[in-house]
Amino acid sequence: MGFVVVAEARDIPPGHLKLARVGDRELLVANFQGRFYAVDNRCPHKQADMSQGRLEEKLLVCPEHGAKFDVTNGKAATGVKLGPFKVSVADLRTYEAKVEGTQVLVRVG
């Protein structure tokens, strides 16, 4: 499929997230320090909607169980909190993102 437009850069200020649908995929686009990153929108633990989470610096926090993922590379930084226990979780899939003119594009496929 190649690169597709997912947003206007001005619509995702630094420290913010935006849900983007590309075909049957839900992607989450993050602006961390003026650079754009794209990851799957569903947490690998229980498929929670990550667009309902928050960005803490470069860490995306799952709204359901608090797992944290580095948006720059998709790596799980912390596991899932289940009471006093922490359970490891898989990494998020990442997608190449770039800006052309005023638009954010993501490579899908």
N, C-alpha and C positions, 0 to 999 in steps of 0.2 A: 504494500500500500504506500510506502514511503512517508514523507513528511506531510502532515495535515495541520491546518490552522485550528487552534483550540481556544484562542482568546486574544484580546487586545492587551498588550503589555500594561497599559495604564489601568486596566481593570484588576490587576493583581499587584498591589503595592508590596514593597518589602515586608516580610513577616506574615504574609497572607497566603491563603489557599483558594483554589477554584476547582470545582468539579467540572470535568469535561467528558462528554460522551463521544466516542469515535466508533462508529459501527455498533457492535454489541459489547464493546469494552467501556468500562468506567475508569477514567484516569483522574488522578489528583495532581494538579499543577501547583507547585510551591515557588514562591519568590523568596530566596534566602540571599540577603545582601546584594540584591540587584541581579542575581543570576537565577535562571529558571530551571526547575527540575520536575520530572514527571514520574509518578509511581502508580501502581495499581491502587484503586480506591478501596479495596476490600482487605481487611486485616486477615492474614493467613491463619489466625487462631480460630475465630468463629465467624468470619466474614462480616465483621462490623463495618459500618459505613465510616471510613476514615475522614470524609469531608465534614463530619460532625465533630471531629477531634480538633486539636489545636497544635500550633507550631511553637515550640520553645527553642529559640535559636534555630539550629538545624535539625532538631528532633521533632518528629511528628508523633503525637501522643494519641493512642487509640482511645476513643471515647468509652469503650465498654470495659476493658480490663486494665488499661494503663500501660500496655506495652509501648515501647518507644523505638522509632526507626529513624535512621539517618537519611534525610531526604536526598542527600547528595550522592548516595550509593545504594540505598535500599536496605542496608544491613540493620538487623535487629540490634539495638543498643541495650535494651533491657527486656526481660521476659514479661509474661502475664502475671499479674498479682491475683492470687486466689487465696484470700484470707492471709495467713502467715506464710504462705508458700509462693515461690516464684517458679513459673514453668517456662522453659525456653520456647521460642517461637521462630518459625521460618522467616527468612528475609522477604521484603517486598520486591516485586519485579519492578525494574526501572526501565525508562524509555528515554532516548536521547531527545533533548529539547534545545531549541535555539530561537533567536529573535531575528526576524527579517523585517526591516522597516519598523512598523508599530505592532506587528503581530508575533504572537508566540506560536511556534510550530513544534509538533512532536512527531518523531518517527515511530510509526506503528506498522507491525507486520514482520 
